Amino acid sequence: MENKKVVMDADGIDRSLTRIAYEIIEKNKGVTELVLVGIRTGGVFLAERLQKKILKIEGVEIPMGILDITLYRDDLQKNPKKPLLGKTDIPFSLDNKKVILVDDVLFTGRTIRAAMDALIDFGRPKMIQLSVLIDRGHRELPIRADFVGKNLPSSLWEAVAVHLTEKTGTDEVVIEGTV
């Protein structure tokens, strides 16, 4: 890692998630029929944090699920390695629900396309909204986030990494040198 620049610290992540929680509540006029689904792995930790923030604000614990999109990716054939499958756990019906899909970084849009394909296999949501901590641009598909912590224009050659306490022991978003 030759060049590491911290672009969001722990306080910035927390403030962004608090703002996103309020925006979700406002846009949906409350939390009725709302569910959170975190994309494995970073999105899961962020969805858990949003669930806690919404509980603190509204006094209601909204359901949360975990989505693994490995088998829905469009680059599976290109990767010679056997994919590592994670567990999908959506213990509630998605039918007629307002699904907030949560991920850490929005880049090309391919992960989100795969996630939407996977969600549809679990039911027919009333709507799907997207919440991301970082939107770095460079879309290859016409996908946009409804809730964004930080827009972070970056070069295609830079790596944007979201480090979360649950996985790495620290909360920060960094741009790491070149890919």
C-alpha positions as CSV (number, residue, x, y, z in Angstrom):
1,M,0.0,0.0,0.0
2,E,2.1,2.9,-1.2
3,N,-0.3,5.8,-0.9
4,K,-3.1,5.8,1.7
5,K,-5.3,8.8,2.2
6,V,-8.1,8.8,4.9
7,V,-11.1,10.5,3.4
8,M,-13.6,9.7,6.2
9,D,-12.9,8.9,9.9
10,A,-15.0,7.2,12.5
11,D,-16.9,10.3,13.4
12,G,-17.6,11.0,9.7
13,I,-19.0,7.5,9.2
14,D,-21.2,7.8,12.2
15,R,-22.5,11.3,11.2
16,S,-23.2,10.0,7.7
17,L,-25.1,7.0,9.0
18,T,-27.1,9.2,11.3
19,R,-28.1,11.5,8.4
20,I,-28.9,8.5,6.2
21,A,-31.2,7.0,8.9
22,Y,-33.1,10.3,9.1
23,E,-33.3,10.6,5.3
24,I,-34.7,7.0,5.1
25,I,-37.4,7.8,7.7
26,E,-38.3,11.1,6.0
27,K,-38.4,9.7,2.4
28,N,-40.6,6.8,3.5
29,K,-42.8,8.8,5.8
30,G,-41.9,6.6,8.8
31,V,-40.8,3.0,9.0
32,T,-44.0,1.1,8.1
33,E,-43.3,-1.8,5.8
34,L,-39.6,-0.9,5.8
35,V,-36.9,-3.6,5.9
36,L,-33.1,-3.4,5.6
37,V,-31.0,-5.9,3.6
38,G,-27.3,-5.7,3.9
39,I,-25.1,-6.9,1.1
40,R,-22.4,-9.3,2.5
41,T,-20.1,-8.2,4.0
42,G,-19.6,-4.4,4.5
43,G,-23.3,-3.7,3.8
44,V,-24.3,-6.0,6.6
45,F,-22.4,-4.1,9.2
46,L,-23.8,-0.8,7.9
47,A,-27.3,-2.2,7.8
48,E,-26.9,-3.3,11.5
49,R,-25.8,0.2,12.4
50,L,-28.7,1.8,10.5
51,Q,-31.1,-0.5,12.2
52,K,-29.8,0.6,15.6
53,K,-30.0,4.3,14.6
54,I,-33.6,4.0,13.3
55,L,-34.6,2.1,16.5
56,K,-33.1,5.0,18.5
57,I,-35.0,7.6,16.4
58,E,-38.3,5.9,15.9
59,G,-38.5,3.4,18.8
60,V,-39.2,0.6,16.3
61,E,-36.7,-2.2,15.3
62,I,-37.2,-2.8,11.6
63,P,-36.4,-6.2,10.2
64,M,-32.9,-6.8,8.8
65,G,-31.6,-9.4,6.4
66,I,-28.3,-10.5,4.9
67,L,-27.8,-11.0,1.2
68,D,-25.0,-12.9,-0.4
69,I,-24.8,-12.1,-4.2
70,T,-21.9,-14.4,-5.2
71,L,-23.9,-16.6,-7.5
72,Y,-25.7,-13.6,-9.1
73,R,-22.5,-11.9,-10.2
74,D,-21.9,-11.5,-13.9
75,D,-18.2,-12.1,-13.6
76,L,-18.3,-15.7,-12.2
77,Q,-17.2,-17.3,-15.5
78,K,-14.2,-15.0,-15.7
79,N,-12.8,-15.9,-12.3
80,P,-10.9,-19.3,-12.4
81,K,-11.1,-19.6,-8.6
82,K,-14.1,-21.3,-7.0
83,P,-16.3,-18.6,-5.4
84,L,-16.6,-18.3,-1.7
85,L,-20.2,-18.5,-0.8
86,G,-21.6,-16.7,2.2
87,K,-25.0,-17.2,3.9
88,T,-28.1,-15.3,2.8
89,D,-30.5,-14.8,5.7
90,I,-33.7,-13.0,5.0
91,P,-36.1,-14.3,7.7
92,F,-39.1,-12.3,6.5
93,S,-41.2,-11.9,3.4
94,L,-40.1,-9.2,1.0
95,D,-43.6,-9.1,-0.6
96,N,-45.0,-5.5,-0.6
97,K,-42.1,-4.3,1.5
98,K,-40.0,-1.2,1.1
99,V,-36.5,-2.7,0.9
100,I,-33.5,-0.6,1.8
101,L,-30.6,-2.3,0.2
102,V,-27.4,-1.4,2.0
103,D,-23.8,-1.6,0.7
104,D,-20.5,0.1,1.6
105,V,-19.2,1.3,-1.9
106,L,-21.2,2.0,-5.1
107,F,-18.8,1.8,-8.1
108,T,-19.8,0.3,-11.4
109,G,-23.3,-0.8,-10.3
110,R,-22.8,-4.4,-11.1
111,T,-23.0,-5.5,-7.4
112,I,-26.3,-3.7,-7.0
113,R,-27.7,-5.3,-10.2
114,A,-26.8,-8.7,-8.9
115,A,-28.3,-7.8,-5.5
116,M,-31.6,-6.8,-7.1
117,D,-31.7,-10.0,-9.1
118,A,-31.2,-12.0,-5.9
119,L,-33.8,-10.0,-4.0
120,I,-36.5,-10.7,-6.6
121,D,-35.9,-14.4,-6.1
122,F,-37.0,-13.9,-2.4
123,G,-40.3,-12.0,-3.2
124,R,-41.8,-9.0,-4.9
125,P,-40.9,-5.8,-2.9
126,K,-43.1,-2.7,-3.2
127,M,-39.9,-0.8,-3.9
128,I,-36.1,-1.1,-3.6
129,Q,-34.1,1.8,-2.4
130,L,-30.3,1.9,-2.2
131,S,-28.2,3.2,0.6
132,V,-24.4,3.4,0.3
133,L,-21.7,4.9,2.5
134,I,-19.5,5.8,-0.5
135,D,-20.5,6.6,-4.1
136,R,-17.3,6.8,-6.1
137,G,-18.9,7.1,-9.6
138,H,-17.8,5.3,-12.7
139,R,-21.1,3.6,-13.3
140,E,-21.4,0.9,-16.0
141,L,-25.1,0.4,-15.4
142,P,-27.8,3.0,-14.9
143,I,-28.0,2.6,-11.1
144,R,-28.0,5.4,-8.5
145,A,-28.2,5.5,-4.7
146,D,-31.1,7.0,-2.9
147,F,-29.1,7.6,0.2
148,V,-25.3,8.4,0.1
149,G,-22.9,9.1,2.9
150,K,-20.3,10.7,0.8
151,N,-19.7,11.2,-2.9
152,L,-16.1,10.4,-3.5
153,P,-14.9,11.1,-7.1
154,S,-11.9,8.8,-7.6
155,S,-9.7,7.6,-10.4
156,L,-10.4,4.1,-11.9
157,W,-6.9,3.2,-10.8
158,E,-7.5,4.0,-7.1
159,A,-8.8,1.5,-4.6
160,V,-11.4,2.8,-2.2
161,A,-11.6,0.8,1.0
162,V,-14.1,1.0,3.8
163,H,-12.7,-0.3,7.0
164,L,-15.3,-1.1,9.7
165,T,-14.7,-1.9,13.4
166,E,-16.6,-5.2,13.1
167,K,-14.1,-6.5,10.5
168,T,-10.8,-4.6,10.8
169,G,-11.0,-3.0,14.3
170,T,-11.2,0.6,13.0
171,D,-13.7,2.8,11.2
172,E,-12.4,4.7,8.3
173,V,-12.6,5.1,4.5
174,V,-9.4,5.3,2.6
175,I,-8.1,5.7,-0.9
176,E,-5.3,3.3,-1.3
177,G,-2.7,4.0,-4.0
178,T,-3.5,2.3,-7.3
179,V,-5.3,-0.9,-8.1
